[in-house]
């Protein structure tokens, strides 16, 4: 018997246009408060920004069958997406107005299998160091019992964002 999943998302251009207008933390807090739409990938995979502070970001997900790979567990790309989001948004949270970022790399270590039986998980990101041009962040993926499922590090390039309409 087939299974279906339907989801909706909002225009990603609305949030993209807000990048750099205020601080990165302001942008993320506006998303968390529902003033800006979250990126479509959160609807696609069913995860959400749960909390954010300076140098810190947390995403949550409850794994479902739609996240499975052919061997009956959550696909590594889902792990990587959660970890990349947590690390990247931790970096976003320390950026001054007029600054954007992009990931340069992501190194993931998979430590435990994740299935629907795992229950809700959280990806917790934090900034390790930041300069004017680069930032290093790390993220952990944990289950409800705080067992470590995966760990990642990410290097990000920081760059000026042109003013809107420029």
C-alpha positions as CSV (number, residue, x, y, z in Angstrom):
1,X,0.0,0.0,0.0
2,X,1.4,3.4,-1.0
3,X,2.0,6.3,1.3
4,X,1.7,9.9,0.5
5,X,2.9,13.1,2.1
6,X,1.8,16.6,1.3
7,X,3.3,19.9,2.4
8,X,3.4,23.6,1.7
9,X,6.0,26.3,1.9
10,X,6.1,30.0,1.5
11,X,8.1,32.2,-0.9
12,X,11.8,31.8,0.0
13,X,12.5,35.2,-1.7
14,X,10.9,37.0,1.2
15,X,13.4,35.8,3.8
16,X,16.3,35.9,1.3
17,X,15.6,39.6,0.7
18,X,15.8,40.2,4.5
19,X,19.3,38.8,4.8
20,X,21.8,41.5,5.7
21,X,19.2,44.2,6.5
22,X,19.5,43.6,10.2
23,X,21.7,41.4,12.2
24,X,21.8,37.6,11.6
25,X,20.3,37.1,15.0
26,X,17.4,39.5,14.2
27,X,16.7,37.5,11.0
28,X,16.6,34.2,12.8
29,X,14.4,35.5,15.6
30,X,12.0,36.9,13.0
31,X,11.8,33.4,11.5
32,X,11.3,31.9,14.9
33,X,8.5,34.4,15.7
34,X,6.8,33.7,12.3
35,X,7.5,37.2,10.9
36,X,9.6,35.7,8.1
37,X,8.9,32.4,6.4
38,X,11.3,29.5,7.1
39,X,13.3,28.1,4.2
40,X,11.3,25.5,2.1
41,X,13.8,22.7,3.0
42,X,12.3,22.7,6.5
43,X,8.9,21.8,5.1
44,X,10.3,19.3,2.7
45,X,12.0,17.4,5.5
46,X,9.7,18.3,8.3
47,X,12.1,20.0,10.7
48,X,12.0,23.3,12.5
49,X,14.1,26.0,14.1
50,X,13.4,25.5,17.8
51,X,15.6,28.1,19.5
52,X,18.3,30.7,18.6
53,X,20.6,32.9,20.5
54,X,24.0,34.6,19.8
55,X,26.3,31.8,18.5
56,X,23.7,29.1,19.1
57,X,20.9,27.5,17.1
58,X,18.7,24.4,17.6
59,X,16.6,22.5,15.1
60,X,14.2,19.6,15.9
61,X,12.8,16.7,13.8
62,X,10.8,13.6,14.5
63,X,12.1,11.0,12.1
64,X,9.5,9.3,9.8
65,X,9.5,6.7,7.1
66,X,9.8,9.5,4.5
67,X,13.4,10.0,5.8
68,X,14.4,6.4,5.2
69,X,17.2,5.1,2.9
70,X,16.9,1.6,1.3
71,X,18.2,-0.2,4.4
72,X,15.4,1.0,6.7
73,X,17.0,3.8,8.6
74,X,17.2,7.6,8.3
75,X,19.3,8.7,5.3
76,X,22.6,10.3,6.0
77,X,21.6,13.3,4.0
78,X,18.9,14.1,6.6
79,X,21.5,14.0,9.4
80,X,23.7,16.2,7.3
81,X,20.9,18.7,6.6
82,X,20.0,19.0,10.2
83,X,23.7,19.5,11.3
84,X,24.4,21.9,8.4
85,X,21.3,23.9,9.4
86,X,22.3,24.1,13.1
87,X,25.9,25.0,12.4
88,X,25.0,27.5,9.7
89,X,22.3,29.2,11.7
90,X,24.7,29.4,14.7
91,X,27.0,31.3,12.3
92,X,24.1,33.4,11.0
93,X,23.3,34.4,14.6
94,X,26.6,36.2,15.1
95,X,26.6,38.2,11.8
96,X,26.3,42.0,11.9
97,X,23.9,43.8,9.6
98,X,25.1,43.8,6.0
99,X,26.9,40.4,6.2
100,X,25.9,37.0,4.8
101,X,27.6,33.6,4.8
102,X,27.9,30.4,2.9
103,X,29.2,27.0,3.9
104,X,32.6,26.1,2.7
105,X,32.6,22.6,4.0
106,X,30.7,20.2,6.3
107,X,32.4,17.2,7.9
108,X,29.9,14.7,9.4
109,X,30.6,11.7,11.7
110,X,27.6,9.3,11.9
111,X,27.6,7.5,15.3
112,X,24.2,5.9,15.8
113,X,21.4,4.7,13.6
114,X,18.2,6.7,13.5
115,X,14.7,5.3,12.8
116,X,11.1,6.2,13.6
117,X,11.6,4.4,16.9
118,X,14.3,7.0,17.8
119,X,11.7,9.6,18.5
120,X,12.3,13.4,18.3
121,X,15.9,14.5,17.8
122,X,17.6,17.9,18.1
123,X,20.5,19.4,16.1
124,X,22.4,21.9,18.3
125,X,24.9,24.2,16.6
126,X,27.4,26.6,18.2
127,X,30.1,28.9,16.8
128,X,33.6,27.9,17.8
129,X,35.4,30.8,16.3
130,X,34.8,33.7,14.0
131,X,36.9,36.3,12.1
132,X,35.9,39.0,9.7
133,X,36.1,36.5,6.8
134,X,35.4,33.0,8.1
135,X,33.6,31.2,10.9
136,X,33.9,27.7,12.3
137,X,30.9,26.0,13.9
138,X,30.1,22.6,15.2
139,X,26.8,20.8,15.7
140,X,25.6,17.7,17.5
141,X,22.6,15.6,16.7
142,X,21.1,14.0,19.9
143,X,18.0,12.0,20.8
144,X,15.6,12.6,23.7
145,X,18.0,10.8,26.0
146,X,20.9,13.1,24.9
147,X,22.6,10.2,23.2
148,X,24.9,11.5,20.5
149,X,23.7,10.3,17.0
150,X,26.1,12.4,14.9
151,X,28.6,15.3,15.1
152,X,29.7,17.8,12.4
153,X,32.0,20.7,11.9
154,X,31.5,23.4,9.3
155,X,33.6,26.2,7.9
156,X,31.7,29.2,6.6
157,X,32.8,32.2,4.4
158,X,31.5,35.5,5.5
159,X,30.8,38.3,2.9
160,X,29.1,41.7,2.5
161,X,25.5,41.6,1.4
162,X,24.6,44.5,-1.0
163,X,21.7,46.7,0.1
164,X,18.3,45.8,-1.2
165,X,17.8,47.2,-4.7
166,X,21.5,47.6,-5.3
